[in-house]
Amino acid sequence: MMSGGLSAPGVAATDKSRQPTPENLPTTAQPFVRIEELSKIYATRDGAVRALDHVSIDVRSGEFISILGPSGCGKSTLLMIVGGLVGASSGQVVVAGQPVTRPLTNVGIVFQKAVLLDWRTSLGNVMLQAEARGLPKGAEEEARRLLTSVGLTGFENKYPHELSGGMQQRVSICRALIHDPPLLLMDEPFGALDALTRDQMILDLQRLWNERRKTVVFVTHSLTEAIFLSDRVVVMTPRPGQVDRVLDIDLPRPRTLAVRKTEAFADYERTIMDMFLARGILEEH
């Protein structure tokens, strides 16, 4: 499956009215995404490896949550199971009241690498998603609006090799949003960027989320990213990944970079750092 939420090979996009959306939720106030007792075991040459162990998380419609934890704790596996790209060993994921049993089509996915097609321009890469889904002609206008919204006015006809890493990732985010999915899954999308570019991307993503209010599940290693962007931060244990604690982030929105210098922000950082120290993820000598 390509970055940006294209259907997996052999999986056709279905009628949007049948896809999970906030409007299709039952009248009961159930979460938009429900992860229930989810476990994943991989078979390896050295025996079974348990990546996730009885993980349960509820995500409300329009909520931004981050999954934070050490390398190897199953964060990316969890994200792929939510998107239907990897099967669970036990437990289930329910999106808008529908169990996830195959790759979701009405979802946007952004990976750490932009995975753009070298022979397509920025606009062409965004439109690849629209073409694959058979979106109407007005999709090009929406693609241009998205590119403008992330600061790429004038770069619509540039090829990937003419763009910086941050610009390429902005194109990837636009491609994930062109079909207006209710759910956005992001797997360390800023992990390969330099610090300044990462800060700008964080601000850009916050603005897009404020404007569009997608339900976002965001995987990261960065405490700062998680706290700055999220309504809640799910802190995972080392492998096998379990939910250690879920922190509500009570910081006013929209957030500026200055919030990172506040005592409230520092308190959240200390709380998570103490959890990592207690779990042996970090060691002080």
N, C-alpha and C positions, 0 to 999 in steps of 0.2 A: 504493500500500500504506500502511496506517495504521501509526502508531507502535505499538510493543508486539508486533510480530511477526504481525499478521493476514495471512492469505494475500493475495497480490496478486489484483486482479480477474480472475475467470475461472479461478483456480487453486484447486481444492478441496483441503481438508485430507485427506490420505490416512491409511490405517491406521497407527497409531503404531508397530506392530511393524516396519513397513517403513521408518520414518524413521531418520536417523542418531542413534544413541545410543552411549555408551561400551560398553554390553553387546553391541552388534552388531559391534564391531570384530573383525577377524580375529585369530587367535591370535598372529600376528606382532606385535611391539611397534611398530607404526607409529603416527605421531601421530594425534590425533583430527582435527585440521585440517592439511592439507598444501597449501601454496601453492607451485606449481612454475612457475618461469620465466614469471611472469605479466606481460603487457604490455597496456596499454590506450592506444589512439589515438582521439582524437575528431576528427571532421570539423567544421571551422568555416568561416565565410565567408572567413577569411584563410588557410585551408589547414589541414593536419593538425596537431594538437597531441598530442604524446606525454605522457600523464599519468603512466604507470607504465612502467618499463623493466626487464624480466627480474627481477621480485621473487620471491624464494623464502624462505618462512618455514614452519617446522614448529611446531605448537602441541600440547602434550601434553594429554591428558584431565585436566580439573580445574585447568588452569593459568590464571593471570591474566597476560596480556601487554598491554602498551600500545604503540601505534604513535604515535611522537612525531616531529614535524617541522614545518617552516615551512608557512605557508599556500600552497596551490597545489601541494603535493608529491604529491597523489594519495591521501592518507590515507583520506578519505571514500569515494573511488572504490574503493579496495581493500576497504573494509568492505562496500560494496554488492555487489561481485563475489563476496565470500565468501558473502553471503546469497542470491546468485542473482538479485538485483534489477537488476544491470547485467551485460552480457556482456563477457567478455575478448576482446581482439583476438588474443592468442596465449597459450599456457600454459594451465594449468588449476588449479582448486581441487578438492580431494578432502576430503569430510567423512565420517568413519567408514568410509573405504574406498569411498565412492560419489562419483563425479564430480558436481560441481554443474553442472547443465545447465538448471535452471529455478529459480524462487523456492522456497527451503526453507520448509516449513511448521512443522517442529518446531524453531523457533528463536525467541528473544526479541530484539527490536530496540528500542533506546531512542535517540531523536534529541535534538538540542540543545533543541528545543522540545517541550513535553509533548504537544501536539496532542490535547487532551481535547475531548470533545463538551460544548458549553456547557449543553445541556439534560439532561445526565445528572449524577448525583451522583458523588462519589468512588467509592463502591461500584459504582454503575451503569457507570462508565467501566471499572473493572476487569472487571466481569462482561460487558461488551461482547465481550471476547476469548473468554470462556467460552461465551457464547451463539453466537458465530460458529463455534466449533469443536464445538458440541453436547456440551459437557462435562456430566457428571452433576450432579444437584442438589447434591451435596456441595461443588461448586465455590464456592458462596457462602460456606460456612464457611471454606474455604481463602482466599478473597478477604479476608474479615474478619481472618484470622490475619496475612495479608501486610500489610494496612494497620496493624494493631497493631504488627507488627515494625518498621515504619518510623516509628513515633511518631504515627500518625494516629488513635488511639483517640478517639472522639468527633467525628471529622470525616467519618465514613462517609456522612452524608447532606448534606454541604455540596456546593455547586456550584462549578465552577472559579473563578468570579468572587469567591467567598468564601475562596479559598485564596491563600496567598503563592506566589511562583514556586517556591520550594523544595518546598512541599507538593504543588504540581501535578506536579513532576518525580518525587516519591515515588510518586504515584499511577501515573504512567507506568511506573515500574520495577515496581510490583506487577502492572500489566497485562501486562508482558513476561514475568512469572514464573508467572502463574496456571496455565498449562498444563504447568509443570514441564519446560521445554526443557533439553536438555543443553548448548546453546550460547547465549551471550548476547553480542550485538554492540551496542556502545555508542559513539555518535558525538558526542563532546564534550558529554555530557549535563549538565555543570555549567558550561559556558562562559558562560551568561547570568546566573549567580547572583553575588550579592555574596560577599565573601571569607569572612565568618563562616558564611553558609549553605553555601557550598562546603565548608568544613572539616567541617561536620556531615554533609553528604551523603557525603563521602569516608569518614567513620567508619561511617556507616550501610551504605554499600556494602561496606566491608571486612567488617563483621559478617555481612551477608547471604551474602557469598561464603564466609566461614569456616563458616557453618552449612550451606550447600547445595552448595558446591564445584562450581559450574558452570564450564565452560570459558568464559573471558571474553576477548574481543578489544575493547580499549578505545582509542579514538582521542582524542588530546588535544594541545593546544599547551603544556600546563603541565608543566614539569620536575618540580615538586613533586608533582602528582597522579600522574604516571607512576611516579616513584621510590617514593612512599609505598604505592601500591596493588599494584605488580606483582611477579611472580616474575622477569620479564624485560622489558626495555625495548628495542624495536626503533626505532633512530634512522634516520630517512629523510633522504636528500639533497634539495636543491631539485629542482624539476621539470626533467627527468622523474624521478619518484620512484624511487629505488633504495635498497636496504638498505645504509646506511653501516656500521652496527655493531649488534650485539646484546649488551646488557649484562645479565649475571646480577645480580640485586639480592639480596645476601646480608645481609638484615636480619631479625632475629627477628620472628615473628608470635605473637599479634596485635600490631600496631603502634599506638602512641599518638602524639599530635601531638608529644610531646616528642622523638621520634626525629628530627624535622627539625632539631633543634639539635645533633645528634651529629656528630662528625668524619667518621664513615663516610658519613652522608647527604650532608654537604658535599663529600666526595670524589666521590660520584656526580654531584652538581651540577656540580662543576668539570670533570669528565671530559666531560660533555655540552656544557657551555658552550665548552670548548676545541674540540670538534668543530664547533660552530656558527661559532665564530670562524674556524677553518681553512677552512670552506666559504664564508665570506663572508655567512652568514646573519645574523650580528651583526658590527658594525664598531665598533672603538674608535678614538676620535679624540684 
